[in-house]
Each structure stands twice: as C-alpha cells, then as structure tokens.
Amino acid sequence: MNLRGLRRWWRSLASVSPYDEPELVSLDLETTSLDPRSAEILSIAAVPVRDRQVVMSERFERIVRAGTVAVDREAVKYHRLLPSDLQHGLPPQQAVAEFVEWLGERPLLGYCIGFDCTMLERAAQWAGGGLLDGRRFDIREIYRRRMLQRNPDDHPAQALDEILAALDVPPVGRHTALGDATAVALAFLVLKYARARPAPRRAHPGLRPG
C-alpha cells in the first residue's frame, strides 16, 4: 500500500458513521454524460453541512469550460447550462484544484458520490495534482441503513427523487449541481435528526441562507 492509500485507510478508521462527523460537504456535479470514461464536468457545487445547518453562505460553485465533448441538447433542459455559459467557465483542472483547496480535510457526502469523485480525480490527475483523499458517504447507503433499521424487510428506494419524496425534502433546483447538493444535504439532516420517521417540511433542520 502506498502512502496515499495508507493515509486514506487511516482516515477511514476515524469515523464509521457520517453521523459522527462534525462537518460534511455535500457535493454534486453536472456532467456531459454518466459514463466516467468519456464524460466531462460542466459544473461543480458543494455546501457545508454543520450542526443542523446547510451553510449556503459558504457554498462552492464553479462553471467548467466545455471541452471536446458536445453538450446534449436534452440535458440542457435539466442542468440549464447553455453552451454560452460553459464557454466562460473555468478550465476543468483549475475548477477542481480550487474545489480541492476549498474542501480541505472535510469528508464528502453525495448521491452516487463515487462517480463524482472519479470525475474530480480524473481532472486532478490531468492537472498534475493528487487524488481526492478522505472519507466519502453516499446518501443512498445512509438512507438504506436508516430504513432497514425501521423495517428489516423493507426494500429502500435508491433513486434520488424517491428518497427526497420519502423524506419530504423539496427538490428545489433539481438537476442543477447546487440544487442537488443542497437537497442531499437536507436529506442527510432529516435522516440524522428525525431518526425513525420522515419529518414534515416545517420541521426540517435549518437552511442558512447566503
């Protein structure tokens, strides 16, 4: 095991549960496709989750300059990024380097977080930087475990829309990087603090405005 792998393994021992973390960063990307071998990053967004708050005032957002892969016109309906927006974005290497610096040592939270990390790691390697290191938590697994605690015979949903609906989290800005990062963060707070049952919307942990 190399030094980077040893460091990642050691950090993984620090916390066996996302609920033990004093702070998480909820991350989401918009990409040209879902194939990590050919996809390119279009936008990066992340929000800190601290105590009972999603700290919007400390959010990270970057639009990434379009590369050689064409942006699917149908996908524009969802992520709302026009070619003209992407032309004025940052080079992917720079955007990822800025994100890694902003992230620091904080663990990541996300939906299909492995895919997002793979995309970021590819861009970091292109920039000559190191791989993303640290703990990663997927809201699908967090939700699955919580639901199975309630009912071991349950078959918990894995689609994000279904998870949000079950937890009564409004899908504000769905299919945008910031909207999905925020929704995942709110879903995590419901699971952490509501415990055994979904909370009504008025009982959501706070969303601190920016």
Backbone as JSON, one array per atom type, in Angstrom:
{
  "sequence": "MNLRGLRRWWRSLASVSPYDEPELVSLDLETTSLDPRSAEILSIAAVPVRDRQVVMSERFERIVRAGTVAVDREAVKYHRLLPSDLQHGLPPQQAVAEFVEWLGERPLLGYCIGFDCTMLERAAQWAGGGLLDGRRFDIREIYRRRMLQRNPDDHPAQALDEILAALDVPPVGRHTALGDATAVALAFLVLKYARARPAPRRAHPGLRPG",
  "N": [[0.85, -1.2, 0.0], [0.64, 2.17, -0.94], [1.74, 5.48, 0.19], [-0.37, 7.32, -0.08], [-2.59, 5.61, -0.18], [-2.38, 4.41, 2.34], [-2.82, 6.59, 3.97], [-5.48, 7.2, 3.33], [-6.75, 4.86, 4.22], [-6.18, 5.02, 6.97], [-7.61, 7.33, 7.7], [-10.17, 6.45, 7.23], [-10.69, 4.94, 9.42], [-11.28, 6.73, 11.35], [-13.93, 7.44, 11.5], [-16.87, 5.64, 11.54], [-19.36, 6.22, 10.86], [-21.42, 8.59, 9.17], [-22.87, 10.22, 10.82], [-21.28, 10.79, 12.96], [-19.57, 12.74, 12.19], [-18.36, 16.05, 12.58], [-18.65, 17.92, 10.59], [-19.72, 17.88, 7.24], [-19.32, 17.86, 3.67], [-21.53, 18.43, 1.18], [-21.65, 17.34, -2.06], [-22.08, 17.89, -5.58], [-22.03, 17.2, -9.07], [-22.54, 18.39, -12.41], [-22.5, 16.77, -15.47], [-21.4, 15.87, -18.82], [-22.29, 13.36, -19.51], [-23.15, 10.13, -18.1], [-21.11, 8.37, -18.2], [-18.13, 7.61, -16.92], [-15.77, 7.3, -18.32], [-15.79, 8.87, -20.55], [-17.16, 11.2, -20.01], [-17.41, 14.74, -19.3], [-16.85, 17.35, -16.95], [-19.31, 19.75, -16.21], [-20.26, 21.52, -14.27], [-19.58, 22.31, -10.83], [-20.66, 21.98, -7.53], [-20.93, 22.59, -4.05], [-21.87, 22.28, -0.62], [-21.41, 23.14, 2.78], [-22.26, 21.09, 5.58], [-23.14, 21.58, 8.69], [-23.52, 21.08, 12.11], [-26.87, 21.56, 12.59], [-27.33, 22.71, 10.19], [-27.41, 23.68, 6.73], [-24.98, 25.32, 5.23], [-25.32, 27.77, 3.34], [-24.09, 30.19, 2.8], [-21.42, 29.64, 2.66], [-21.01, 28.19, 0.4], [-19.69, 26.42, -2.47], [-19.23, 27.06, -5.85], [-18.73, 26.42, -9.26], [-18.61, 26.99, -12.71], [-17.7, 25.01, -15.45], [-15.51, 25.09, -18.17], [-16.56, 24.15, -21.39], [-15.41, 21.21, -23.03], [-14.09, 18.99, -25.4], [-16.23, 17.32, -25.78], [-19.5, 17.26, -26.93], [-22.33, 19.06, -25.65], [-25.26, 17.56, -24.63], [-28.36, 18.34, -26.04], [-30.84, 17.73, -24.94], [-30.13, 17.34, -22.3], [-29.63, 19.89, -21.45], [-32.09, 20.9, -20.71], [-32.34, 20.03, -18.16], [-29.94, 20.5, -16.57], [-29.57, 23.13, -17.22], [-27.51, 24.6, -18.31], [-26.22, 26.52, -20.72], [-24.43, 26.39, -23.87], [-23.13, 28.86, -24.16], [-22.81, 29.65, -21.51], [-20.96, 27.78, -20.61], [-18.73, 28.32, -22.14], [-17.59, 30.46, -20.89], [-16.69, 29.43, -18.58], [-14.45, 28.01, -16.07], [-11.29, 26.4, -16.8], [-11.27, 22.82, -16.53], [-9.25, 21.67, -14.91], [-8.41, 23.81, -13.31], [-10.8, 24.49, -11.98], [-11.29, 22.17, -10.46], [-8.98, 22.07, -8.9], [-9.34, 24.36, -7.34], [-11.62, 23.57, -5.96], [-10.68, 21.36, -4.47], [-8.84, 22.64, -2.8], [-10.59, 24.32, -1.38], [-12.18, 22.39, -0.13], [-10.49, 21.03, 1.68], [-9.79, 19.08, 4.55], [-12.24, 17.98, 4.96], [-14.87, 15.5, 5.08], [-16.74, 13.96, 2.37], [-20.1, 14.09, 1.12], [-22.73, 12.73, -0.83], [-24.82, 11.94, -3.71], [-24.48, 8.99, -5.41], [-21.72, 9.25, -4.97], [-19.3, 8.15, -5.58], [-19.04, 8.26, -8.37], [-18.88, 11.04, -8.81], [-16.5, 11.62, -7.45], [-14.7, 10.12, -8.96], [-14.77, 11.53, -11.38], [-13.74, 14.02, -10.54], [-11.24, 13.23, -9.64], [-10.04, 12.37, -12.01], [-9.81, 14.81, -13.37], [-8.12, 16.12, -11.58], [-5.81, 14.62, -11.82], [-5.14, 15.19, -14.45], [-4.39, 17.77, -14.05], [-2.06, 17.43, -12.77], [-2.19, 17.12, -10.06], [-2.8, 15.55, -6.82], [-4.8, 12.66, -5.96], [-8.2, 12.87, -4.81], [-8.59, 12.69, -1.36], [-9.79, 11.1, 1.53], [-12.78, 10.67, 3.58], [-15.85, 9.33, 2.33], [-19.32, 9.53, 1.86], [-22.34, 8.05, 0.86], [-25.56, 9.1, 0.11], [-27.49, 7.26, -0.61], [-26.77, 4.85, 0.65], [-26.77, 5.66, 3.32], [-29.48, 6.29, 3.65], [-30.61, 3.78, 3.05], [-29.69, 2.17, 5.17], [-30.88, 3.45, 7.38], [-33.62, 3.09, 6.83], [-33.81, 0.31, 6.9], [-33.28, -0.12, 9.54], [-35.66, 0.63, 10.62], [-37.44, -1.18, 9.43], [-36.6, -4.29, 8.79], [-37.37, -5.84, 6.63], [-37.8, -4.17, 4.58], [-37.48, -2.61, 1.33], [-35.57, -0.34, 0.48], [-35.82, 2.72, -1.39], [-33.67, 3.77, -4.08], [-33.37, 5.71, -5.99], [-32.82, 9.19, -6.34], [-34.94, 11.07, -6.43], [-37.01, 9.58, -5.29], [-36.02, 9.1, -2.73], [-35.9, 11.73, -1.72], [-38.62, 12.4, -1.8], [-39.68, 10.54, 0.02], [-38.58, 11.47, 2.36], [-39.68, 13.91, 2.53], [-38.36, 16.13, 1.46], [-38.05, 19.07, -0.27], [-37.49, 19.2, -3.77], [-35.74, 21.44, -4.69], [-34.41, 23.26, -7.34], [-33.68, 20.98, -8.76], [-31.55, 18.75, -10.54], [-29.65, 20.63, -11.01], [-26.31, 21.44, -10.1], [-25.92, 22.8, -7.63], [-28.52, 22.72, -6.59], [-29.01, 19.94, -6.29], [-26.92, 19.2, -4.57], [-27.67, 20.64, -2.31], [-30.18, 19.5, -1.76], [-29.47, 16.84, -1.14], [-27.96, 17.33, 1.15], [-29.97, 18.32, 2.88], [-31.58, 16.04, 3.02], [-29.86, 14.32, 4.37], [-29.72, 15.62, 6.87], [-32.35, 15.33, 7.75], [-32.43, 12.54, 8.03], [-30.52, 12.23, 10.02], [-31.44, 13.72, 12.24], [-34.22, 13.4, 12.43], [-34.42, 10.76, 12.83], [-36.28, 8.02, 13.29], [-38.47, 8.43, 11.57], [-39.7, 10.13, 8.63], [-39.52, 13.69, 8.55], [-41.94, 16.37, 8.75], [-42.15, 19.15, 6.45], [-41.98, 21.62, 7.75], [-40.49, 20.98, 9.91], [-37.92, 20.64, 9.13], [-34.4, 20.6, 9.6], [-32.5, 23.63, 9.78], [-31.98, 25.76, 6.92], [-29.45, 27.66, 6.19], [-29.37, 30.83, 4.87], [-27.56, 32.32, 2.09]],
  "CA": [[0.0, 0.0, 0.0], [1.45, 3.38, -0.99], [1.49, 6.44, 1.25], [-1.71, 7.88, -0.22], [-3.54, 4.58, 0.22], [-2.29, 4.24, 3.79], [-3.47, 7.75, 4.58], [-6.93, 7.04, 3.17], [-7.17, 3.79, 5.12], [-6.13, 5.51, 8.35], [-8.72, 8.26, 7.91], [-11.42, 5.71, 7.23], [-10.9, 4.4, 10.76], [-11.65, 7.81, 12.25], [-15.38, 7.53, 11.64], [-17.59, 4.56, 10.87], [-20.7, 6.71, 10.57], [-21.46, 10.02, 8.84], [-23.48, 10.96, 11.92], [-20.24, 11.16, 13.91], [-18.75, 13.81, 11.63], [-18.78, 17.4, 12.97], [-18.98, 18.67, 9.39], [-19.64, 17.19, 5.96], [-19.52, 18.71, 2.5], [-22.4, 17.79, 0.19], [-21.09, 17.65, -3.38], [-22.73, 17.38, -6.78], [-21.51, 17.66, -10.36], [-23.26, 18.17, -13.66], [-21.54, 16.27, -16.45], [-21.95, 15.69, -20.16], [-22.94, 12.05, -19.55], [-22.91, 9.34, -16.89], [-20.03, 7.44, -18.48], [-16.92, 8.28, -16.4], [-14.66, 7.16, -19.25], [-15.84, 9.89, -21.6], [-17.87, 12.4, -19.56], [-16.67, 15.91, -18.86], [-17.54, 18.12, -15.92], [-19.9, 21.02, -16.62], [-20.34, 22.4, -13.11], [-19.3, 21.75, -9.52], [-21.25, 22.73, -6.43], [-20.83, 21.91, -2.77], [-22.33, 23.07, 0.52], [-21.07, 22.55, 4.07], [-23.34, 20.66, 6.49], [-22.53, 21.76, 10.01], [-24.55, 21.03, 13.14], [-28.17, 21.31, 11.97], [-27.46, 23.71, 9.14], [-26.75, 23.68, 5.44], [-24.43, 26.68, 5.3], [-25.31, 28.25, 1.97], [-23.19, 31.34, 2.66], [-20.07, 29.14, 2.44], [-21.08, 27.25, -0.72], [-18.71, 26.46, -3.54], [-19.84, 26.89, -7.17], [-17.92, 26.75, -10.42], [-18.96, 26.51, -14.05], [-16.49, 24.48, -16.07], [-15.47, 25.35, -19.61], [-16.84, 22.98, -22.23], [-14.25, 20.66, -23.7], [-14.28, 18.44, -26.75], [-17.47, 16.55, -25.83], [-20.67, 18.12, -27.14], [-23.34, 19.03, -24.6], [-26.52, 17.03, -25.13], [-29.4, 19.38, -26.0], [-31.89, 17.31, -24.0], [-29.62, 17.5, -20.95], [-29.71, 21.31, -21.11], [-33.38, 21.12, -20.05], [-32.23, 19.66, -16.75], [-28.9, 21.22, -15.84], [-29.81, 24.55, -17.53], [-26.26, 25.24, -18.68], [-26.14, 26.73, -22.15], [-23.05, 26.45, -24.37], [-22.53, 30.18, -23.9], [-22.39, 29.66, -20.11], [-19.79, 26.93, -20.45], [-17.59, 28.95, -22.8], [-16.99, 31.42, -19.97], [-16.34, 28.73, -17.36], [-13.04, 27.77, -15.78], [-10.74, 25.12, -17.25], [-11.6, 21.81, -15.52], [-8.16, 21.49, -13.96], [-8.43, 24.92, -12.35], [-12.01, 24.39, -11.15], [-11.12, 21.08, -9.49], [-7.93, 22.48, -7.95], [-9.95, 25.3, -6.4], [-12.51, 22.82, -5.09], [-9.88, 20.56, -3.53], [-8.3, 23.56, -1.8], [-11.72, 24.75, -0.55], [-12.66, 21.25, 0.65], [-9.6, 20.74, 2.79], [-9.82, 17.74, 5.13], [-13.62, 17.59, 5.31], [-15.4, 14.35, 4.33], [-17.73, 14.26, 1.34], [-21.43, 13.48, 1.1], [-23.32, 12.93, -2.14], [-25.6, 10.87, -4.34], [-23.51, 8.37, -6.32], [-20.52, 10.05, -4.7], [-18.15, 7.53, -6.24], [-18.95, 8.8, -9.73], [-18.39, 12.42, -8.74], [-15.09, 11.6, -7.06], [-13.95, 9.64, -10.11], [-14.65, 12.64, -12.32], [-12.83, 15.01, -9.98], [-9.89, 12.67, -9.6], [-9.52, 12.42, -13.37], [-9.4, 16.19, -13.66], [-6.98, 16.44, -10.73], [-4.65, 13.97, -12.41], [-4.77, 15.97, -15.63], [-3.73, 18.99, -13.58], [-0.82, 17.09, -12.1], [-2.39, 17.09, -8.62], [-3.05, 14.25, -6.21], [-6.17, 12.19, -5.93], [-9.0, 13.25, -3.65], [-8.33, 11.78, -0.25], [-10.68, 11.34, 2.65], [-13.97, 9.84, 3.74], [-16.94, 9.61, 1.4], [-20.58, 8.91, 2.28], [-23.36, 8.11, -0.18], [-26.88, 9.23, 0.72], [-28.25, 6.03, -0.86], [-26.45, 3.88, 1.69], [-27.25, 6.22, 4.6], [-30.93, 6.12, 3.66], [-30.92, 2.35, 3.1], [-29.46, 1.67, 6.53], [-31.88, 4.0, 8.28], [-34.9, 2.46, 6.58], [-33.73, -1.09, 7.35], [-33.4, -0.1, 10.99], [-37.1, 0.71, 10.9], [-38.11, -2.38, 8.94], [-35.58, -5.12, 8.13], [-37.91, -6.44, 5.41], [-38.05, -3.1, 3.62], [-36.62, -2.51, 0.14], [-35.49, 1.12, 0.37], [-35.61, 3.34, -2.7], [-32.32, 4.2, -4.37], [-33.43, 6.89, -6.84], [-32.79, 10.39, -5.5], [-36.28, 11.65, -6.33], [-37.8, 8.78, -4.36], [-35.5, 9.35, -1.38], [-36.33, 13.06, -1.31], [-40.07, 12.35, -1.56], [-39.92, 9.79, 1.25], [-38.14, 12.29, 3.49], [-40.37, 15.19, 2.43], [-37.41, 17.19, 1.14], [-38.43, 19.69, -1.55], [-36.41, 19.12, -4.77], [-35.51, 22.77, -5.23], [-33.26, 23.31, -8.24], [-33.3, 19.61, -9.1], [-30.7, 18.56, -11.72], [-28.54, 21.57, -11.03], [-25.32, 20.97, -9.12], [-26.19, 23.39, -6.32], [-29.81, 22.22, -6.12], [-28.9, 18.55, -5.84], [-26.05, 19.17, -3.4], [-28.46, 21.13, -1.19], [-31.21, 18.51, -1.45], [-28.82, 15.72, -0.46], [-27.61, 17.8, 2.48], [-31.19, 18.36, 3.68], [-31.99, 14.66, 3.27], [-28.99, 13.8, 5.42], [-30.11, 16.2, 8.16], [-33.59, 14.67, 8.16], [-32.09, 11.2, 8.5], [-29.73, 12.32, 11.24], [-32.14, 14.29, 13.39], [-35.58, 12.89, 12.56], [-34.26, 9.39, 13.25], [-37.06, 6.87, 12.81], [-39.51, 8.71, 10.6], [-39.51, 11.37, 7.89], [-40.05, 14.87, 9.21], [-42.68, 17.3, 7.89], [-41.27, 20.21, 5.93], [-41.77, 22.69, 8.72], [-39.57, 20.51, 10.93], [-36.6, 20.44, 8.58], [-33.3, 21.4, 10.14], [-32.45, 24.92, 9.1], [-31.2, 26.05, 5.73], [-28.94, 29.0, 6.44], [-29.26, 31.49, 3.56], [-26.32, 33.0, 1.76]],
  "C": [[0.89, 1.25, 0.0], [1.02, 4.37, 0.09], [0.09, 7.01, 1.17], [-2.77, 6.87, 0.22], [-3.55, 4.36, 1.72], [-2.99, 5.38, 4.51], [-4.98, 7.63, 4.5], [-7.47, 5.97, 4.1], [-7.21, 4.27, 6.56], [-7.29, 6.45, 8.64], [-10.05, 7.53, 7.97], [-11.74, 5.13, 8.59], [-11.42, 5.46, 11.73], [-13.15, 7.89, 12.48], [-16.03, 6.39, 10.87], [-18.98, 5.02, 10.46], [-20.64, 8.19, 10.19], [-22.05, 10.85, 9.96], [-22.46, 11.4, 12.97], [-19.4, 12.35, 13.45], [-19.24, 15.18, 12.1], [-19.18, 18.25, 11.78], [-18.79, 17.77, 8.17], [-19.75, 18.24, 4.86], [-20.34, 17.93, 1.49], [-22.01, 18.29, -1.2], [-22.0, 17.14, -4.49], [-22.06, 18.0, -8.01], [-22.6, 17.54, -11.41], [-22.22, 17.81, -14.7], [-22.21, 16.06, -17.8], [-22.64, 14.34, -20.33], [-22.66, 11.35, -18.24], [-21.84, 8.27, -17.11], [-18.72, 8.08, -18.03], [-15.73, 8.19, -17.34], [-14.62, 8.28, -20.27], [-16.49, 11.2, -21.15], [-16.91, 13.52, -19.21], [-17.52, 16.68, -17.87], [-18.06, 19.43, -16.52], [-19.98, 22.02, -15.46], [-20.08, 21.6, -11.84], [-19.98, 22.62, -8.48], [-21.14, 21.91, -5.16], [-21.27, 22.86, -1.66], [-21.9, 22.38, 1.82], [-22.34, 22.19, 4.86], [-22.73, 20.63, 7.89], [-23.62, 21.88, 11.06], [-25.88, 20.69, 12.47], [-28.41, 22.2, 10.76], [-26.78, 23.28, 7.84], [-26.27, 25.12, 5.23], [-24.25, 27.21, 3.88], [-24.34, 29.41, 1.75], [-21.75, 30.91, 2.4], [-20.01, 28.17, 1.25], [-19.94, 27.47, -1.71], [-19.44, 26.21, -4.85], [-18.86, 27.29, -8.27], [-18.57, 26.18, -11.68], [-17.67, 26.12, -14.74], [-16.58, 24.66, -17.58], [-15.7, 24.06, -20.4], [-15.59, 22.54, -22.96], [-14.6, 20.15, -25.08], [-15.59, 17.69, -26.9], [-18.65, 17.5, -25.95], [-21.66, 17.95, -26.0], [-24.66, 18.59, -25.21], [-27.63, 18.08, -24.97], [-30.51, 19.01, -25.03], [-31.44, 17.54, -22.56], [-29.69, 18.96, -20.49], [-31.02, 21.63, -20.39], [-33.28, 20.88, -18.56], [-31.17, 20.49, -16.04], [-28.88, 22.71, -16.17], [-28.52, 25.31, -17.85], [-26.17, 25.31, -20.19], [-24.67, 26.72, -22.6], [-22.37, 27.78, -24.11], [-22.08, 30.31, -22.44], [-21.06, 28.92, -19.94], [-18.54, 27.54, -21.08], [-16.86, 29.91, -21.87], [-16.62, 30.77, -18.64], [-14.83, 28.59, -17.2], [-12.56, 26.5, -16.48], [-10.98, 24.07, -16.16], [-10.51, 21.61, -14.48], [-8.17, 22.57, -12.89], [-9.62, 24.81, -11.42], [-11.85, 23.32, -10.08], [-10.06, 21.44, -8.47], [-8.5, 23.43, -6.91], [-10.89, 24.58, -5.45], [-11.73, 22.03, -4.04], [-9.29, 21.44, -2.43], [-9.4, 24.01, -0.84], [-12.18, 23.62, 0.38], [-11.79, 20.97, 1.86], [-9.71, 19.29, 3.24], [-11.23, 17.23, 5.38], [-14.09, 16.4, 4.48], [-16.53, 14.77, 3.4], [-19.01, 13.47, 1.53], [-21.99, 13.7, -0.3], [-24.19, 11.78, -2.56], [-24.74, 10.3, -5.45], [-22.17, 9.09, -6.2], [-19.29, 9.46, -5.37], [-17.94, 8.05, -7.65], [-18.36, 10.2, -9.71], [-16.91, 12.46, -8.39], [-14.21, 11.1, -8.21], [-13.72, 10.75, -11.11], [-13.66, 13.69, -11.82], [-11.4, 14.5, -9.97], [-9.25, 12.65, -10.99], [-9.01, 13.82, -13.7], [-8.18, 16.59, -12.82], [-5.71, 15.81, -11.28], [-4.19, 14.71, -13.65], [-4.01, 17.22, -15.22], [-2.4, 18.71, -12.9], [-0.95, 17.03, -10.59], [-2.62, 15.68, -8.12], [-4.52, 13.88, -6.28], [-6.89, 12.76, -4.72], [-8.8, 12.22, -2.57], [-9.3, 12.11, 0.87], [-11.91, 10.47, 2.62], [-15.07, 10.3, 2.79], [-18.18, 8.85, 1.87], [-21.63, 9.12, 1.2], [-24.74, 8.13, 0.48], [-27.74, 7.98, 0.48], [-28.01, 5.01, 0.24], [-26.91, 4.36, 3.06], [-28.76, 6.0, 4.73], [-31.3, 4.64, 3.8], [-30.76, 1.81, 4.52], [-30.51, 2.17, 7.51], [-33.23, 3.32, 8.09], [-34.91, 1.0, 7.04], [-33.72, -1.18, 8.87], [-34.87, -0.06, 11.41], [-37.81, -0.59, 10.57], [-37.1, -3.24, 8.17], [-36.06, -5.76, 6.84], [-38.17, -5.41, 4.31], [-37.1, -3.24, 2.43], [-36.49, -1.02, -0.19], [-35.22, 1.59, -1.06], [-34.15, 3.75, -2.85], [-32.28, 5.42, -5.29], [-33.53, 8.14, -5.97], [-34.17, 11.0, -5.35], [-37.14, 10.9, -5.32], [-37.33, 8.98, -2.92], [-35.98, 10.71, -0.87], [-37.82, 13.07, -0.99], [-40.37, 11.64, -0.25], [-39.57, 10.6, 2.48], [-38.79, 13.67, 3.5], [-39.41, 16.36, 2.25], [-37.78, 17.78, -0.21], [-37.27, 19.67, -2.53], [-36.17, 20.46, -5.45], [-34.27, 22.74, -6.12], [-32.77, 21.95, -8.66], [-32.57, 19.58, -10.44], [-29.76, 19.73, -11.98], [-27.58, 21.13, -9.93], [-25.62, 21.51, -7.73], [-27.51, 22.86, -5.75], [-29.71, 20.82, -5.57], [-27.99, 18.42, -4.63], [-26.83, 19.61, -2.16], [-29.52, 20.12, -0.78], [-30.63, 17.31, -0.71], [-28.44, 16.11, 0.97], [-28.84, 17.83, 3.39], [-31.69, 16.95, 4.0], [-31.15, 14.04, 4.38], [-29.4, 14.33, 6.79], [-31.42, 15.59, 8.66], [-33.29, 13.29, 8.73], [-31.34, 11.24, 9.82], [-30.56, 12.73, 12.43], [-33.58, 13.82, 13.54], [-35.58, 11.44, 13.0], [-35.24, 8.45, 12.57], [-38.08, 7.19, 11.75], [-39.21, 10.0, 9.87], [-40.15, 12.54, 8.63], [-40.89, 15.69, 8.26], [-41.79, 18.47, 7.51], [-41.0, 21.29, 6.96], [-40.76, 22.29, 9.79], [-38.16, 20.27, 10.4], [-35.56, 21.2, 9.39], [-33.05, 22.6, 9.23], [-31.57, 24.93, 7.86], [-30.73, 27.48, 5.87], [-28.71, 29.71, 5.12], [-27.9, 32.13, 3.38], [-26.59, 34.39, 1.26]]
}
